[in-house]
Amino acid sequence: MSATVGAPTPDEGVLRKSLSYLSGQLRQVGLFVALIVIVLVFQGLTHGITLSPRNVSNLVVQNSYILILAIGMVMVIIAGHIDLSVGSVVAVIGALAGVLNNKAGLPWWVTVILCLVAGALVGAWQGFWIAYFRIPAFIVTLGGMLMFRGLAQIILRNTQISPFDEAFRQIGAGFLPDLGGGTSYLEPLTMVLAAVAVVALVIQGVRARRARATHGLTVEPMAWFALKTAFMVVLILGIAFLLASYRGTPIVLVILGVLVVGYSAVMASSVFGRQIYAIGGNRRAAELSGVNTRRVNFLLFVNMGVLAALAGIVFTATLNLAGPSAGDGFELDAIAAVFIGGAAVTGGIGTVGGSIVGGLIIGILNNGMTILGVGTEWQQFIKGLVLLAAVAFDVFNKRRSGRLAS
């Protein structure tokens, strides 16, 4: 029996499905392309400094606290909220750490636990007003931004506290032990960790692809899956090579890696993660479906408080200093990282991985412009343009998808 005239052949059908899938992934593809282009541009402008082992290690350490904040912020924004207080929470937690570790002489681990508990209490305070009194998060966290900045100044009495003990400082500025004893060309532990990360990435990707196929969901084309996986493998091994060529793996990178893996799993596979997406997509519909929106919103801000406290600990340990101006502007960088990473302004859309890439773009822009001696006023101007371009591209992509669907 002859084929129907005008009907696509099997190869053409596969091609169309592949193009349709890639069209839907345009935002993510553009994000990685933008990251690569920015890195290559600054690599050329700085004459190779951007990808030097020392600078890559500094990039990880100097941007770790923004990336930690971005992980919590993307969850808040997916649910349709915003948190303007995280920079002030970083300051007040740093002040508390200074009092506990420097003034009271408490061990580093007791200081860390008490600071995380304080962060949870801060999040619970704000989450209570947002979840149970239905006061908009913008208003509550704006008040929190002022309150906690003032509280940090009160605790510190507008002075600085320094130094911290060596163990506490290692959280932000330390490295994992060098198994090569300082004599090997590449630090062995870093390369071993990279190999483990690569194997885990491939296994997780294959399992996720099979699970989607088993449940009859759309599966990305094999060619695209292989290309994306190969890109991530090369990226991980490349970063590991650069780090191993310097001092090895920063401790804060291990902390960040655990957070990314853990929170990515929560948002992708847990009931709590699905509830966050449901609330951001349509709060009323989520309530009618049985989602306890008050509980979810409350826990969201408790979680944000804990992550802001962790960022405050890392930032304070990195600088070896607690100051009243610590964390100034961090909330803006975290929010920018989330939106550049593909989160929707209206909520319901976003990923932890995307926010990390967005944070890296912000960090590389800051680092590259600083190396080139660009003034802070121009740095702010350029970052504002990048944020606007990212959101405009997102709006354009949604409208384009709508036209294609119609």
QUISUL-V736702 format. One record per residue. N is the residue number from 1. RES is the residue in one letter. PHI is phi in degrees with one decimal (* if undefined). BURIAL is + if it has 9 or more other ideal C-beta (glycine too) atoms within 8 Angstrom, else -. Layout:
# QUISUL-V736702
[[N & RES & PHI & BURIAL] [N & RES & PHI & BURIAL]]
This chain:
# QUISUL-V736702
[[1 & M & * & -] [2 & S & -74.1 & -] [3 & A & -68.9 & -] [4 & T & -64.9 & -] [5 & V & -63.5 & -] [6 & G & 88.7 & -] [7 & A & -75.4 & -] [8 & P & -70.0 & -] [9 & T & -72.7 & -] [10 & P & -55.5 & -] [11 & D & -65.1 & -] [12 & E & -65.9 & -] [13 & G & -65.0 & +] [14 & V & -62.4 & +] [15 & L & -62.8 & -] [16 & R & -63.6 & +] [17 & K & -62.0 & +] [18 & S & -64.4 & +] [19 & L & -64.8 & -] [20 & S & -63.8 & -] [21 & Y & -64.4 & +] [22 & L & -64.5 & +] [23 & S & -61.4 & +] [24 & G & -71.7 & -] [25 & Q & -97.0 & +] [26 & L & -58.2 & +] [27 & R & -63.1 & +] [28 & Q & -69.0 & +] [29 & V & -61.2 & +] [30 & G & -61.4 & +] [31 & L & -64.8 & +] [32 & F & -68.9 & +] [33 & V & -61.9 & -] [34 & A & -61.2 & +] [35 & L & -61.4 & +] [36 & I & -63.6 & -] [37 & V & -62.6 & -] [38 & I & -62.0 & +] [39 & V & -61.7 & +] [40 & L & -66.4 & -] [41 & V & -61.9 & +] [42 & F & -71.6 & +] [43 & Q & -61.4 & +] [44 & G & -73.3 & -] [45 & L & -66.1 & -] [46 & T & -94.3 & +] [47 & H & 58.1 & -] [48 & G & 91.8 & -] [49 & I & -70.9 & -] [50 & T & -56.2 & +] [51 & L & -100.0 & +] [52 & S & -72.2 & +] [53 & P & -54.0 & +] [54 & R & -63.8 & -] [55 & N & -70.0 & +] [56 & V & -62.8 & +] [57 & S & -62.9 & +] [58 & N & -65.3 & +] [59 & L & -59.9 & +] [60 & V & -63.6 & +] [61 & V & -67.2 & +] [62 & Q & -72.4 & +] [63 & N & -110.2 & +] [64 & S & -61.4 & +] [65 & Y & -70.0 & +] [66 & I & -67.8 & +] [67 & L & -67.0 & +] [68 & I & -63.4 & +] [69 & L & -62.8 & +] [70 & A & -64.2 & +] [71 & I & -62.1 & +] [72 & G & -70.8 & +] [73 & M & -66.1 & +] [74 & V & -65.2 & +] [75 & M & -67.0 & +] [76 & V & -63.7 & +] [77 & I & -71.4 & +] [78 & I & -58.9 & +] [79 & A & -77.6 & +] [80 & G & 91.4 & +] [81 & H & -113.0 & +] [82 & I & -151.3 & +] [83 & D & -130.9 & +] [84 & L & -93.5 & +] [85 & S & -97.5 & +] [86 & V & -63.1 & +] [87 & G & -63.7 & +] [88 & S & -70.2 & +] [89 & V & -65.6 & +] [90 & V & -56.3 & +] [91 & A & -65.7 & +] [92 & V & -70.6 & +] [93 & I & -69.9 & +] [94 & G & -61.1 & +] [95 & A & -63.2 & +] [96 & L & -63.2 & +] [97 & A & -61.5 & +] [98 & G & -63.2 & +] [99 & V & -66.0 & +] [100 & L & -70.7 & +] [101 & N & -85.7 & +] [102 & N & -86.2 & +] [103 & K & -81.3 & -] [104 & A & -86.1 & -] [105 & G & 72.0 & -] [106 & L & -72.0 & -] [107 & P & -60.3 & -] [108 & W & -60.8 & +] [109 & W & -72.0 & -] [110 & V & -67.6 & +] [111 & T & -59.9 & +] [112 & V & -63.1 & +] [113 & I & -61.8 & -] [114 & L & -64.7 & +] [115 & C & -67.4 & +] [116 & L & -66.5 & +] [117 & V & -63.9 & -] [118 & A & -61.7 & +] [119 & G & -62.9 & +] [120 & A & -63.3 & +] [121 & L & -67.0 & +] [122 & V & -61.3 & +] [123 & G & -63.6 & +] [124 & A & -65.7 & +] [125 & W & -60.2 & +] [126 & Q & -73.6 & +] [127 & G & -63.4 & +] [128 & F & -60.8 & +] [129 & W & -69.1 & +] [130 & I & -74.7 & +] [131 & A & -78.9 & +] [132 & Y & -102.4 & -] [133 & F & -106.2 & -] [134 & R & 57.3 & -] [135 & I & -78.7 & -] [136 & P & -54.0 & -] [137 & A & -59.6 & +] [138 & F & -57.9 & -] [139 & I & -71.4 & -] [140 & V & -61.4 & +] [141 & T & -76.2 & +] [142 & L & -64.7 & +] [143 & G & -62.8 & -] [144 & G & -62.9 & +] [145 & M & -58.4 & +] [146 & L & -73.5 & +] [147 & M & -62.4 & +] [148 & F & -75.6 & +] [149 & R & -65.4 & +] [150 & G & -64.4 & -] [151 & L & -64.3 & +] [152 & A & -61.9 & +] [153 & Q & -67.0 & +] [154 & I & -67.0 & -] [155 & I & -61.1 & +] [156 & L & -86.1 & +] [157 & R & 55.2 & -] [158 & N & 57.3 & -] [159 & T & -122.2 & -] [160 & Q & -111.6 & -] [161 & I & -116.8 & +] [162 & S & -167.0 & +] [163 & P & -94.1 & -] [164 & F & -103.9 & +] [165 & D & -70.0 & -] [166 & E & -60.9 & -] [167 & A & -63.5 & -] [168 & F & -66.3 & +] [169 & R & -64.6 & +] [170 & Q & -62.5 & +] [171 & I & -58.5 & +] [172 & G & -100.1 & +] [173 & A & -121.2 & +] [174 & G & -90.6 & -] [175 & F & -129.5 & +] [176 & L & -64.4 & +] [177 & P & -57.7 & -] [178 & D & -85.3 & +] [179 & L & -69.0 & -] [180 & G & -85.3 & +] [181 & G & 67.2 & -] [182 & G & 83.2 & -] [183 & T & -106.1 & -] [184 & S & -84.5 & +] [185 & Y & -67.4 & -] [186 & L & -116.5 & +] [187 & E & -64.0 & +] [188 & P & -62.4 & +] [189 & L & -61.6 & +] [190 & T & -62.3 & +] [191 & M & -68.6 & +] [192 & V & -64.2 & -] [193 & L & -62.3 & +] [194 & A & -64.6 & +] [195 & A & -63.0 & -] [196 & V & -63.3 & -] [197 & A & -63.2 & +] [198 & V & -65.0 & +] [199 & V & -61.5 & -] [200 & A & -63.2 & -] [201 & L & -62.6 & +] [202 & V & -65.2 & +] [203 & I & -62.1 & -] [204 & Q & -63.7 & -] [205 & G & -65.0 & +] [206 & V & -65.4 & -] [207 & R & -63.5 & -] [208 & A & -63.8 & -] [209 & R & -65.8 & +] [210 & R & -65.2 & -] [211 & A & -63.0 & -] [212 & R & -64.4 & +] [213 & A & -65.8 & +] [214 & T & -63.4 & -] [215 & H & -90.5 & -] [216 & G & 74.2 & -] [217 & L & -87.7 & -] [218 & T & -63.0 & -] [219 & V & -111.8 & -] [220 & E & -64.2 & +] [221 & P & -56.7 & +] [222 & M & -58.2 & -] [223 & A & -61.7 & -] [224 & W & -68.7 & +] [225 & F & -60.1 & +] [226 & A & -65.5 & -] [227 & L & -64.9 & -] [228 & K & -64.1 & +] [229 & T & -64.4 & +] [230 & A & -62.1 & -] [231 & F & -61.8 & +] [232 & M & -66.5 & +] [233 & V & -63.4 & +] [234 & V & -62.5 & -] [235 & L & -62.5 & -] [236 & I & -63.5 & +] [237 & L & -66.9 & +] [238 & G & -64.3 & -] [239 & I & -64.0 & +] [240 & A & -62.4 & +] [241 & F & -60.5 & +] [242 & L & -66.4 & +] [243 & L & -65.7 & +] [244 & A & -67.0 & +] [245 & S & -79.2 & -] [246 & Y & -107.6 & +] [247 & R & -122.3 & -] [248 & G & 98.7 & +] [249 & T & -90.8 & +] [250 & P & -63.3 & +] [251 & I & -59.7 & +] [252 & V & -66.3 & +] [253 & L & -68.4 & +] [254 & V & -64.4 & +] [255 & I & -58.9 & +] [256 & L & -65.0 & +] [257 & G & -61.8 & +] [258 & V & -62.2 & -] [259 & L & -63.6 & +] [260 & V & -62.5 & +] [261 & V & -63.9 & -] [262 & G & -64.4 & -] [263 & Y & -73.6 & +] [264 & S & -63.0 & +] [265 & A & -65.9 & +] [266 & V & -61.0 & +] [267 & M & -72.1 & +] [268 & A & -90.9 & -] [269 & S & -125.5 & -] [270 & S & -94.6 & +] [271 & V & -63.1 & -] [272 & F & -59.3 & +] [273 & G & -63.5 & +] [274 & R & -65.0 & -] [275 & Q & -66.4 & +] [276 & I & -62.6 & +] [277 & Y & -62.8 & +] [278 & A & -64.8 & +] [279 & I & -64.7 & +] [280 & G & -68.2 & +] [281 & G & -72.5 & +] [282 & N & -166.2 & -] [283 & R & -60.3 & +] [284 & R & -63.5 & -] [285 & A & -64.2 & +] [286 & A & -63.9 & +] [287 & E & -63.0 & +] [288 & L & -66.8 & -] [289 & S & -84.6 & -] [290 & G & 99.5 & -] [291 & V & -76.5 & +] [292 & N & -80.3 & -] [293 & T & -63.3 & +] [294 & R & -63.8 & -] [295 & R & -64.1 & -] [296 & V & -62.4 & +] [297 & N & -63.6 & +] [298 & F & -61.4 & +] [299 & L & -65.5 & +] [300 & L & -58.3 & +] [301 & F & -79.6 & +] [302 & V & -62.7 & +] [303 & N & -61.1 & +] [304 & M & -63.6 & +] [305 & G & -64.0 & +] [306 & V & -65.2 & +] [307 & L & -67.7 & +] [308 & A & -65.2 & +] [309 & A & -64.5 & +] [310 & L & -62.8 & +] [311 & A & -61.8 & +] [312 & G & -64.6 & +] [313 & I & -63.6 & +] [314 & V & -63.0 & +] [315 & F & -63.4 & +] [316 & T & -65.4 & +] [317 & A & -66.6 & +] [318 & T & -65.4 & +] [319 & L & -80.2 & +] [320 & N & 58.3 & +] [321 & L & -160.0 & +] [322 & A & -112.3 & +] [323 & G & -132.1 & +] [324 & P & -66.4 & +] [325 & S & -97.7 & -] [326 & A & -60.3 & +] [327 & G & 78.6 & +] [328 & D & -63.1 & -] [329 & G & 84.9 & -] [330 & F & -63.6 & +] [331 & E & -62.0 & +] [332 & L & -70.0 & -] [333 & D & -65.3 & +] [334 & A & -65.7 & +] [335 & I & -64.5 & +] [336 & A & -61.2 & +] [337 & A & -60.0 & +] [338 & V & -66.9 & +] [339 & F & -72.2 & +] [340 & I & -63.4 & +] [341 & G & -77.7 & +] [342 & G & 106.1 & +] [343 & A & -70.4 & +] [344 & A & -88.0 & +] [345 & V & -61.7 & -] [346 & T & -85.1 & -] [347 & G & 90.8 & +] [348 & G & 86.0 & +] [349 & I & -133.8 & -] [350 & G & 150.8 & +] [351 & T & -140.6 & +] [352 & V & -63.9 & +] [353 & G & -60.9 & +] [354 & G & -62.1 & +] [355 & S & -66.3 & +] [356 & I & -66.2 & +] [357 & V & -63.2 & +] [358 & G & -60.6 & +] [359 & G & -65.3 & +] [360 & L & -66.1 & +] [361 & I & -61.7 & +] [362 & I & -61.2 & +] [363 & G & -63.7 & +] [364 & I & -68.3 & +] [365 & L & -60.4 & +] [366 & N & -60.2 & +] [367 & N & -64.5 & +] [368 & G & -64.8 & +] [369 & M & -68.9 & +] [370 & T & -66.4 & +] [371 & I & -60.7 & +] [372 & L & -78.9 & +] [373 & G & 78.3 & -] [374 & V & -71.9 & -] [375 & G & -65.6 & -] [376 & T & -62.8 & -] [377 & E & -65.8 & -] [378 & W & -73.6 & +] [379 & Q & -61.8 & +] [380 & Q & -63.3 & -] [381 & F & -62.3 & -] [382 & I & -68.1 & +] [383 & K & -63.8 & +] [384 & G & -63.2 & -] [385 & L & -64.1 & -] [386 & V & -63.0 & +] [387 & L & -62.3 & +] [388 & L & -62.3 & -] [389 & A & -63.6 & -] [390 & A & -64.4 & +] [391 & V & -67.7 & +] [392 & A & -62.7 & -] [393 & F & -64.1 & +] [394 & D & -63.2 & +] [395 & V & -63.5 & -] [396 & F & -60.3 & -] [397 & N & -65.2 & +] [398 & K & -66.2 & -] [399 & R & -64.8 & -] [400 & R & -66.0 & -] [401 & S & -63.3 & +] [402 & G & -63.6 & -] [403 & R & -67.3 & -] [404 & L & -66.2 & -] [405 & A & -68.0 & -] [406 & S & -80.5 & -]]
